[in-house]
Amino acid sequence: MGGILLRGMVFGAGWGQMRHDWVFEVLTDLVDYAERNGLPRLARKAAETLAVARDEIAAARDDGRGGAGGGEPSLH
């Protein structure tokens, strides 16, 4: 199976809508970490970034771009 291994998940052709879930998980974890460790500015910025990611990925799906320009995601 070809593809990119990232955080235990293989990303390649045909991986579908689940391909952005790791982004949401990482940002959610960052919000939780910041809140638990008394970092309110970081928590707010991470929450804001999470909202932007959700909006942009949803918009990209709605217009047929898939959120990463169509095919494979850009990891840089």
Residue pairs with C-beta under 8 A, 6 or more apart in sequence:
1 10
1 12
2 12
2 13
3 10
3 11
3 12
3 13
3 15
4 10
4 11
4 12
4 72
4 73
4 75
5 11
6 22
6 75
7 22
9 22
11 19
11 72
11 73
12 72
13 71
13 72
17 61
19 67
19 68
19 73
20 53
20 57
20 67
20 68
23 53
23 57
24 50
24 53
24 54
27 46
27 49
27 50
27 53
28 50
30 42
30 46
31 43
31 46
31 47
31 50
33 39
34 40
34 42
34 43
34 46
35 43
56 67
57 67
60 66
60 67
60 68
61 67
67 73
68 74
